[in-house]
Amino acid sequence: MRVFNFSPGPAALPVEVLEQARDEMLDWRGSGMSVMEMSHRGKAFRSIAEEAEADLRELLGVPSNYKVLFLQGGATAQFAAIPLNLTAPGDVIDFVVTGSWSKKALSEAKRYASVNVAADAGEPYVSIPPVETWQLSPNAAYVHYTPNETIGGVEFHFIPDVKGAALVADMSSTILSRPIDVSKYALIYAGAQKNIGPAGLTLVIVREDLLGRARPETPSVFNYAAMAKEGSMLNTPPTFAVYIAGLVFKWLKRKGGLEAMAEINRAKADKLYATIDASSFYRNPVAKEARSWMNVPFTLARPELDKVFIEEAKKAGLVTLEGHRSVGGMRASIYNAMPMEGVDALVSFMKEFERTKG
Ligand SMILES: *Cc1c(COP(=O)(O)O)cnc(C)c1O
């Protein structure tokens, strides 16, 4: 039996995608083999990778002066790869800190460049500092921010105006949740395992004029120019993850693209927040304008019931609702693959739990 899986990542995938992967598992379109068993240099896999890139470009409207790279190492590898590719020693990077992931990106970048904290929302990370108050450096190599903080559930519902500076965004947990204007960014990156596909694939979308400045010591597999030149196949790419991501992109196109996803995602989030706000038993601490569509943390008025909540939810087929160990409580991650029925089931469960136990 399939459950409604509210995991923050690796996260649920669309069931249609899993079914198609199952059907093609032993014999991909007459090739007599699984995609997992194919040479990445063969015609079959090349067509899979090319179609995945073309579909992603179409979905996001990626302008032609941007490269799309399929890398490995997760978003965490990019915390180091971005400064290695885009800065020289001594350069300054501006960081906007709105939670755990922006802090991690900052501390890794510190090993390679000088960092300026342009803004820090401060503990307990439930809001976005007003952009007018950001202390941007005059000559920053780039400004880094985290459009959606997966742990705290804090999301930017706008693109910050950084006065012409190069803008770099960790979109791991929000990419493909709605249309974005890629041209406003110098670089966008995302680990796949939240809203794209399986773990092991990392997406980087980078403006071409930023290529070719990597430091000499940059590992080749993290060198954007080298990877772009080889079509992300300088070495063996994560072939199966690319294939599944490609199926997800086709699924998104069938669903009506990112405009349609945005509508569904907004409706799912609104429903869950409305349930939380209408109750005195559940609480979400995030400033209303910065509440995430993707990750909805909430606490119970009686934390001693946390365990019971998790256990009973599991019996109802609603799993992985534990909050991150650093914040406690609950967190429902409701990425693209979570259907409205999953949110409806969670909302009904929450109401019934409050009525009987609250
Ligand atoms: C999950 C996550 C990461 C870490 O991703 P890895 O692929 O595990 O390195 C970084 N940033 C954000 C916003 C995330 O949600």
The ligand as an SDF file (V2000), in Angstrom:
LIG
                    3D

 15 15  0  0  0  0  0  0  0  0999 V2000
   18.3760   19.4240    1.4250 C   0  0  0  0  0  0  0  0  0  0  0  0
   18.9780   20.7650    1.2290 C   0  0  0  0  0  0  0  0  0  0  0  0
   20.3610   20.9440    1.0820 C   0  0  0  0  0  0  0  0  0  0  0  0
   21.3400   19.8050    1.1680 C   0  0  0  0  0  0  0  0  0  0  0  0
   21.2550   19.0320    0.0610 O   0  0  0  0  0  0  0  0  0  0  0  0
   22.2330   17.7680   -0.1820 P   0  0  0  0  0  0  0  0  0  0  0  0
   21.7940   17.3350   -1.5260 O   0  0  0  0  0  0  0  0  0  0  0  0
   21.9490   16.7910    0.9120 O   0  0  0  0  0  0  0  0  0  0  0  0
   23.6290   18.2710   -0.1350 O   0  0  0  0  0  0  0  0  0  0  0  0
   20.8330   22.2300    0.8590 C   0  0  0  0  0  0  0  0  0  0  0  0
   19.9980   23.2770    0.7770 N   0  0  0  0  0  0  0  0  0  0  0  0
   18.6650   23.1480    0.9320 C   0  0  0  0  0  0  0  0  0  0  0  0
   17.7890   24.3440    0.8280 C   0  0  0  0  0  0  0  0  0  0  0  0
   18.1200   21.8880    1.1580 C   0  0  0  0  0  0  0  0  0  0  0  0
   16.7840   21.7580    1.3050 O   0  0  0  0  0  0  0  0  0  0  0  0
  1  2  1  0
  2  3  1  0
  2 14  2  0
  3  4  1  0
  3 10  2  0
  4  5  1  0
  5  6  1  0
  6  7  2  0
  6  8  1  0
  6  9  1  0
 10 11  1  0
 11 12  2  0
 12 13  1  0
 12 14  1  0
 14 15  1  0
M  END
$$$$
